[in-house]
Amino acid sequence: MKDNERFFYVYILSEKKNGILYIGVTRNLVIRTLEHRLKINKGFPEKYGLFRLVYFETFNYIDKAVQREKQLKKWNRAWKIRLIEKENKEWRDLLPGIADKEQIDYVMTSILENKDFYAD
């Protein structure tokens, strides 16, 4: 990947298989997922404990990612479940597959050390 190359992600979080679903968009999937887990923000995922990354798609352009996020949010629940289970039948947490434990620990520590940045 080139230094100036950027990727954007549409992701789905849940608390368990067939649980509540949250769809979001981000530029950094690892950081955003960990922000949810550390309850840095006080939004829907934090309120309902939606910390398991069960699905994501990658895009080269933010406008395409946002467009897809909006599309998925309009889908009915059955379609979203089929989408997840096509790639992740067991609803495993996908974060360990995209970042190893060292990376996760480093990002978590960085977020916690800079928590004032996230203060309301």
CNS distance restraints for C-alpha pairs under 8 A (distance, minus, plus):
assign (resid   1 and name CA) (resid   5 and name CA) 6.39 0.50 0.50
assign (resid   6 and name CA) (resid  27 and name CA) 7.71 0.50 0.50
assign (resid   6 and name CA) (resid  60 and name CA) 6.47 0.50 0.50
assign (resid   6 and name CA) (resid  61 and name CA) 7.94 0.50 0.50
assign (resid   7 and name CA) (resid  27 and name CA) 6.23 0.50 0.50
assign (resid   7 and name CA) (resid  28 and name CA) 7.92 0.50 0.50
assign (resid   7 and name CA) (resid  58 and name CA) 6.56 0.50 0.50
assign (resid   7 and name CA) (resid  59 and name CA) 5.65 0.50 0.50
assign (resid   7 and name CA) (resid  60 and name CA) 4.94 0.50 0.50
assign (resid   7 and name CA) (resid  61 and name CA) 6.97 0.50 0.50
assign (resid   7 and name CA) (resid  62 and name CA) 8.00 0.50 0.50
assign (resid   8 and name CA) (resid  25 and name CA) 7.22 0.50 0.50
assign (resid   8 and name CA) (resid  26 and name CA) 5.78 0.50 0.50
assign (resid   8 and name CA) (resid  27 and name CA) 4.46 0.50 0.50
assign (resid   8 and name CA) (resid  28 and name CA) 7.05 0.50 0.50
assign (resid   8 and name CA) (resid  58 and name CA) 5.77 0.50 0.50
assign (resid   8 and name CA) (resid  59 and name CA) 5.02 0.50 0.50
assign (resid   8 and name CA) (resid  60 and name CA) 6.17 0.50 0.50
assign (resid   8 and name CA) (resid  61 and name CA) 6.62 0.50 0.50
assign (resid   8 and name CA) (resid  62 and name CA) 5.98 0.50 0.50
assign (resid   8 and name CA) (resid  65 and name CA) 6.36 0.50 0.50
assign (resid   9 and name CA) (resid  25 and name CA) 5.48 0.50 0.50
assign (resid   9 and name CA) (resid  26 and name CA) 5.29 0.50 0.50
assign (resid   9 and name CA) (resid  27 and name CA) 6.11 0.50 0.50
assign (resid   9 and name CA) (resid  28 and name CA) 7.37 0.50 0.50
assign (resid   9 and name CA) (resid  29 and name CA) 6.49 0.50 0.50
assign (resid   9 and name CA) (resid  56 and name CA) 6.45 0.50 0.50
assign (resid   9 and name CA) (resid  57 and name CA) 5.53 0.50 0.50
assign (resid   9 and name CA) (resid  58 and name CA) 4.71 0.50 0.50
assign (resid   9 and name CA) (resid  59 and name CA) 6.06 0.50 0.50
assign (resid   9 and name CA) (resid  65 and name CA) 6.37 0.50 0.50
assign (resid  10 and name CA) (resid  23 and name CA) 7.08 0.50 0.50
assign (resid  10 and name CA) (resid  24 and name CA) 5.66 0.50 0.50
assign (resid  10 and name CA) (resid  25 and name CA) 4.38 0.50 0.50
assign (resid  10 and name CA) (resid  26 and name CA) 6.61 0.50 0.50
assign (resid  10 and name CA) (resid  56 and name CA) 5.45 0.50 0.50
assign (resid  10 and name CA) (resid  57 and name CA) 5.31 0.50 0.50
assign (resid  10 and name CA) (resid  58 and name CA) 6.74 0.50 0.50
assign (resid  10 and name CA) (resid  65 and name CA) 6.04 0.50 0.50
assign (resid  10 and name CA) (resid  66 and name CA) 7.67 0.50 0.50
assign (resid  10 and name CA) (resid  68 and name CA) 7.24 0.50 0.50
assign (resid  10 and name CA) (resid  69 and name CA) 5.95 0.50 0.50
assign (resid  11 and name CA) (resid  23 and name CA) 5.64 0.50 0.50
assign (resid  11 and name CA) (resid  24 and name CA) 5.39 0.50 0.50
assign (resid  11 and name CA) (resid  25 and name CA) 6.19 0.50 0.50
assign (resid  11 and name CA) (resid  26 and name CA) 7.99 0.50 0.50
assign (resid  11 and name CA) (resid  29 and name CA) 7.89 0.50 0.50
assign (resid  11 and name CA) (resid  53 and name CA) 7.21 0.50 0.50
assign (resid  11 and name CA) (resid  54 and name CA) 7.76 0.50 0.50
assign (resid  11 and name CA) (resid  55 and name CA) 5.58 0.50 0.50
assign (resid  11 and name CA) (resid  56 and name CA) 4.12 0.50 0.50
assign (resid  11 and name CA) (resid  57 and name CA) 6.52 0.50 0.50
assign (resid  12 and name CA) (resid  21 and name CA) 6.52 0.50 0.50
assign (resid  12 and name CA) (resid  22 and name CA) 5.42 0.50 0.50
assign (resid  12 and name CA) (resid  23 and name CA) 4.57 0.50 0.50
assign (resid  12 and name CA) (resid  24 and name CA) 6.56 0.50 0.50
assign (resid  12 and name CA) (resid  53 and name CA) 6.09 0.50 0.50
assign (resid  12 and name CA) (resid  54 and name CA) 5.83 0.50 0.50
assign (resid  12 and name CA) (resid  55 and name CA) 5.09 0.50 0.50
assign (resid  12 and name CA) (resid  56 and name CA) 6.25 0.50 0.50
assign (resid  13 and name CA) (resid  21 and name CA) 5.79 0.50 0.50
assign (resid  13 and name CA) (resid  22 and name CA) 5.13 0.50 0.50
assign (resid  13 and name CA) (resid  23 and name CA) 6.61 0.50 0.50
assign (resid  13 and name CA) (resid  45 and name CA) 7.62 0.50 0.50
assign (resid  13 and name CA) (resid  50 and name CA) 5.57 0.50 0.50
assign (resid  13 and name CA) (resid  51 and name CA) 5.93 0.50 0.50
assign (resid  13 and name CA) (resid  52 and name CA) 5.25 0.50 0.50
assign (resid  13 and name CA) (resid  53 and name CA) 4.66 0.50 0.50
assign (resid  13 and name CA) (resid  54 and name CA) 5.70 0.50 0.50
assign (resid  13 and name CA) (resid  55 and name CA) 7.22 0.50 0.50
assign (resid  14 and name CA) (resid  18 and name CA) 7.95 0.50 0.50
assign (resid  14 and name CA) (resid  19 and name CA) 5.84 0.50 0.50
assign (resid  14 and name CA) (resid  20 and name CA) 5.53 0.50 0.50
assign (resid  14 and name CA) (resid  21 and name CA) 4.99 0.50 0.50
assign (resid  14 and name CA) (resid  22 and name CA) 6.51 0.50 0.50
assign (resid  14 and name CA) (resid  49 and name CA) 7.83 0.50 0.50
assign (resid  14 and name CA) (resid  50 and name CA) 4.56 0.50 0.50
assign (resid  14 and name CA) (resid  51 and name CA) 6.16 0.50 0.50
assign (resid  14 and name CA) (resid  52 and name CA) 5.23 0.50 0.50
assign (resid  14 and name CA) (resid  53 and name CA) 6.74 0.50 0.50
assign (resid  14 and name CA) (resid  54 and name CA) 6.73 0.50 0.50
assign (resid  15 and name CA) (resid  19 and name CA) 5.94 0.50 0.50
assign (resid  15 and name CA) (resid  20 and name CA) 6.66 0.50 0.50
assign (resid  15 and name CA) (resid  21 and name CA) 7.99 0.50 0.50
assign (resid  15 and name CA) (resid  48 and name CA) 7.82 0.50 0.50
assign (resid  15 and name CA) (resid  49 and name CA) 5.95 0.50 0.50
assign (resid  15 and name CA) (resid  50 and name CA) 4.49 0.50 0.50
assign (resid  15 and name CA) (resid  51 and name CA) 5.95 0.50 0.50
assign (resid  15 and name CA) (resid  52 and name CA) 5.68 0.50 0.50
assign (resid  16 and name CA) (resid  20 and name CA) 7.75 0.50 0.50
assign (resid  16 and name CA) (resid  52 and name CA) 7.34 0.50 0.50
assign (resid  16 and name CA) (resid  91 and name CA) 7.30 0.50 0.50
assign (resid  17 and name CA) (resid  90 and name CA) 7.10 0.50 0.50
assign (resid  17 and name CA) (resid  91 and name CA) 5.51 0.50 0.50
assign (resid  18 and name CA) (resid  81 and name CA) 7.24 0.50 0.50
assign (resid  20 and name CA) (resid  48 and name CA) 7.95 0.50 0.50
assign (resid  20 and name CA) (resid  50 and name CA) 7.38 0.50 0.50
assign (resid  21 and name CA) (resid  50 and name CA) 7.49 0.50 0.50
assign (resid  22 and name CA) (resid  44 and name CA) 7.68 0.50 0.50
assign (resid  22 and name CA) (resid  45 and name CA) 6.60 0.50 0.50
assign (resid  22 and name CA) (resid  50 and name CA) 7.25 0.50 0.50
assign (resid  23 and name CA) (resid  69 and name CA) 6.76 0.50 0.50
assign (resid  23 and name CA) (resid  72 and name CA) 7.56 0.50 0.50
assign (resid  23 and name CA) (resid  73 and name CA) 6.75 0.50 0.50
assign (resid  24 and name CA) (resid  69 and name CA) 6.48 0.50 0.50
assign (resid  25 and name CA) (resid  65 and name CA) 6.75 0.50 0.50
assign (resid  25 and name CA) (resid  66 and name CA) 6.61 0.50 0.50
assign (resid  25 and name CA) (resid  69 and name CA) 6.52 0.50 0.50
assign (resid  26 and name CA) (resid  32 and name CA) 6.79 0.50 0.50
assign (resid  28 and name CA) (resid  32 and name CA) 6.05 0.50 0.50
assign (resid  29 and name CA) (resid  33 and name CA) 5.94 0.50 0.50
assign (resid  30 and name CA) (resid  34 and name CA) 6.22 0.50 0.50
assign (resid  30 and name CA) (resid  95 and name CA) 7.02 0.50 0.50
assign (resid  30 and name CA) (resid  98 and name CA) 7.71 0.50 0.50
assign (resid  30 and name CA) (resid  99 and name CA) 7.10 0.50 0.50
assign (resid  30 and name CA) (resid 104 and name CA) 7.54 0.50 0.50
assign (resid  30 and name CA) (resid 107 and name CA) 7.96 0.50 0.50
assign (resid  31 and name CA) (resid  35 and name CA) 6.07 0.50 0.50
assign (resid  31 and name CA) (resid 107 and name CA) 6.59 0.50 0.50
assign (resid  31 and name CA) (resid 108 and name CA) 7.98 0.50 0.50
assign (resid  32 and name CA) (resid  36 and name CA) 6.42 0.50 0.50
assign (resid  33 and name CA) (resid  37 and name CA) 6.42 0.50 0.50
assign (resid  33 and name CA) (resid  51 and name CA) 7.02 0.50 0.50
assign (resid  33 and name CA) (resid  53 and name CA) 7.07 0.50 0.50
assign (resid  33 and name CA) (resid  95 and name CA) 7.87 0.50 0.50
assign (resid  34 and name CA) (resid  38 and name CA) 6.02 0.50 0.50
assign (resid  34 and name CA) (resid 104 and name CA) 7.93 0.50 0.50
assign (resid  34 and name CA) (resid 107 and name CA) 7.73 0.50 0.50
assign (resid  34 and name CA) (resid 108 and name CA) 6.57 0.50 0.50
assign (resid  35 and name CA) (resid  39 and name CA) 6.10 0.50 0.50
assign (resid  35 and name CA) (resid  40 and name CA) 5.32 0.50 0.50
assign (resid  35 and name CA) (resid  41 and name CA) 7.12 0.50 0.50
assign (resid  35 and name CA) (resid 111 and name CA) 7.41 0.50 0.50
assign (resid  36 and name CA) (resid  40 and name CA) 6.35 0.50 0.50
assign (resid  36 and name CA) (resid  41 and name CA) 6.82 0.50 0.50
assign (resid  36 and name CA) (resid  45 and name CA) 6.62 0.50 0.50
assign (resid  36 and name CA) (resid  46 and name CA) 6.13 0.50 0.50
assign (resid  36 and name CA) (resid  50 and name CA) 7.69 0.50 0.50
assign (resid  36 and name CA) (resid  51 and name CA) 6.18 0.50 0.50
assign (resid  37 and name CA) (resid  46 and name CA) 7.43 0.50 0.50
assign (resid  37 and name CA) (resid  50 and name CA) 7.93 0.50 0.50
assign (resid  37 and name CA) (resid  51 and name CA) 5.32 0.50 0.50
assign (resid  38 and name CA) (resid 108 and name CA) 7.94 0.50 0.50
assign (resid  39 and name CA) (resid  46 and name CA) 5.50 0.50 0.50
assign (resid  40 and name CA) (resid 115 and name CA) 7.51 0.50 0.50
assign (resid  40 and name CA) (resid 118 and name CA) 6.62 0.50 0.50
assign (resid  41 and name CA) (resid  46 and name CA) 7.03 0.50 0.50
assign (resid  41 and name CA) (resid 118 and name CA) 7.50 0.50 0.50
assign (resid  42 and name CA) (resid  46 and name CA) 5.83 0.50 0.50
assign (resid  42 and name CA) (resid  47 and name CA) 6.86 0.50 0.50
assign (resid  43 and name CA) (resid  47 and name CA) 6.19 0.50 0.50
assign (resid  44 and name CA) (resid  48 and name CA) 6.28 0.50 0.50
assign (resid  45 and name CA) (resid  49 and name CA) 5.69 0.50 0.50
assign (resid  45 and name CA) (resid  50 and name CA) 4.59 0.50 0.50
assign (resid  45 and name CA) (resid  51 and name CA) 6.94 0.50 0.50
assign (resid  46 and name CA) (resid  50 and name CA) 6.38 0.50 0.50
assign (resid  46 and name CA) (resid  51 and name CA) 7.79 0.50 0.50
assign (resid  52 and name CA) (resid  92 and name CA) 7.68 0.50 0.50
assign (resid  52 and name CA) (resid  93 and name CA) 5.15 0.50 0.50
assign (resid  52 and name CA) (resid  94 and name CA) 7.61 0.50 0.50
assign (resid  52 and name CA) (resid  95 and name CA) 7.99 0.50 0.50
assign (resid  53 and name CA) (resid  92 and name CA) 7.77 0.50 0.50
assign (resid  53 and name CA) (resid  93 and name CA) 5.12 0.50 0.50
assign (resid  53 and name CA) (resid  94 and name CA) 5.45 0.50 0.50
assign (resid  53 and name CA) (resid  95 and name CA) 6.20 0.50 0.50
assign (resid  54 and name CA) (resid  84 and name CA) 6.75 0.50 0.50
assign (resid  54 and name CA) (resid  88 and name CA) 6.88 0.50 0.50
assign (resid  54 and name CA) (resid  91 and name CA) 5.45 0.50 0.50
assign (resid  54 and name CA) (resid  92 and name CA) 6.16 0.50 0.50
assign (resid  54 and name CA) (resid  93 and name CA) 5.57 0.50 0.50
assign (resid  54 and name CA) (resid  94 and name CA) 5.88 0.50 0.50
assign (resid  55 and name CA) (resid  84 and name CA) 5.76 0.50 0.50
assign (resid  55 and name CA) (resid  87 and name CA) 7.56 0.50 0.50
assign (resid  55 and name CA) (resid  88 and name CA) 7.25 0.50 0.50
assign (resid  55 and name CA) (resid  94 and name CA) 7.25 0.50 0.50
assign (resid  58 and name CA) (resid  65 and name CA) 7.70 0.50 0.50
assign (resid  59 and name CA) (resid  64 and name CA) 6.71 0.50 0.50
assign (resid  59 and name CA) (resid  65 and name CA) 5.83 0.50 0.50
assign (resid  60 and name CA) (resid  64 and name CA) 7.76 0.50 0.50
assign (resid  61 and name CA) (resid  65 and name CA) 6.52 0.50 0.50
assign (resid  62 and name CA) (resid  66 and name CA) 6.09 0.50 0.50
assign (resid  63 and name CA) (resid  67 and name CA) 6.04 0.50 0.50
assign (resid  64 and name CA) (resid  68 and name CA) 6.18 0.50 0.50
assign (resid  65 and name CA) (resid  69 and name CA) 6.13 0.50 0.50
assign (resid  66 and name CA) (resid  70 and name CA) 6.21 0.50 0.50
assign (resid  67 and name CA) (resid  71 and name CA) 6.22 0.50 0.50
assign (resid  68 and name CA) (resid  72 and name CA) 6.11 0.50 0.50
assign (resid  69 and name CA) (resid  73 and name CA) 6.19 0.50 0.50
assign (resid  70 and name CA) (resid  74 and name CA) 6.51 0.50 0.50
assign (resid  71 and name CA) (resid  75 and name CA) 6.68 0.50 0.50
assign (resid  72 and name CA) (resid  80 and name CA) 7.25 0.50 0.50
assign (resid  75 and name CA) (resid  79 and name CA) 6.27 0.50 0.50
assign (resid  75 and name CA) (resid  80 and name CA) 6.63 0.50 0.50
assign (resid  76 and name CA) (resid  80 and name CA) 6.63 0.50 0.50
assign (resid  77 and name CA) (resid  81 and name CA) 6.21 0.50 0.50
assign (resid  78 and name CA) (resid  82 and name CA) 6.19 0.50 0.50
assign (resid  79 and name CA) (resid  83 and name CA) 6.19 0.50 0.50
assign (resid  80 and name CA) (resid  84 and name CA) 6.27 0.50 0.50
assign (resid  81 and name CA) (resid  85 and name CA) 6.05 0.50 0.50
assign (resid  82 and name CA) (resid  86 and name CA) 5.94 0.50 0.50
assign (resid  83 and name CA) (resid  87 and name CA) 7.07 0.50 0.50
assign (resid  84 and name CA) (resid  88 and name CA) 5.63 0.50 0.50
assign (resid  84 and name CA) (resid  89 and name CA) 7.00 0.50 0.50
assign (resid  84 and name CA) (resid  91 and name CA) 7.36 0.50 0.50
assign (resid  85 and name CA) (resid  89 and name CA) 4.01 0.50 0.50
assign (resid  85 and name CA) (resid  90 and name CA) 7.16 0.50 0.50
assign (resid  85 and name CA) (resid  91 and name CA) 7.06 0.50 0.50
assign (resid  88 and name CA) (resid  92 and name CA) 6.57 0.50 0.50
assign (resid  94 and name CA) (resid  98 and name CA) 6.89 0.50 0.50
assign (resid  95 and name CA) (resid  99 and name CA) 6.12 0.50 0.50
assign (resid  96 and name CA) (resid 100 and name CA) 5.72 0.50 0.50
assign (resid  96 and name CA) (resid 101 and name CA) 7.15 0.50 0.50
assign (resid  99 and name CA) (resid 103 and name CA) 5.85 0.50 0.50
assign (resid  99 and name CA) (resid 104 and name CA) 6.26 0.50 0.50
assign (resid 100 and name CA) (resid 104 and name CA) 6.25 0.50 0.50
assign (resid 101 and name CA) (resid 105 and name CA) 6.00 0.50 0.50
assign (resid 102 and name CA) (resid 106 and name CA) 6.08 0.50 0.50
assign (resid 103 and name CA) (resid 107 and name CA) 6.14 0.50 0.50
assign (resid 104 and name CA) (resid 108 and name CA) 6.04 0.50 0.50
assign (resid 105 and name CA) (resid 109 and name CA) 6.07 0.50 0.50
assign (resid 106 and name CA) (resid 110 and name CA) 6.14 0.50 0.50
assign (resid 107 and name CA) (resid 111 and name CA) 6.10 0.50 0.50
assign (resid 108 and name CA) (resid 112 and name CA) 6.15 0.50 0.50
assign (resid 109 and name CA) (resid 113 and name CA) 5.99 0.50 0.50
assign (resid 110 and name CA) (resid 114 and name CA) 6.22 0.50 0.50
assign (resid 111 and name CA) (resid 115 and name CA) 5.95 0.50 0.50
assign (resid 114 and name CA) (resid 118 and name CA) 7.50 0.50 0.50
assign (resid 115 and name CA) (resid 119 and name CA) 6.61 0.50 0.50
